[in-house]
């Protein structure tokens, strides 16, 4: 993740696929139960995508994660980020 910023009403992320393949299934960044409206599906290696997550009053931005309906609840999609809150 290149950047992560918030203004209290939304959190914006600029993400880059640093892997060797695109995601083949839908996956979204989320804070708590709030998902971004933009999926990471099809993000090619080296490609950037701007992601926005609407804020909710009880959400904690340190709970940023990637979620997908295609994985088990005990599984995680890992990502690398330098988040300073």
Secondary structure, 3 states (H helix, E strand, C coil): CCEEEECCCEEEEEEECCCCCCECCCCEEEECCEECCCCCECCCCCCEEEEEEECCCCCCHHHEEEECCCCCCCCCCCCCCCCCC
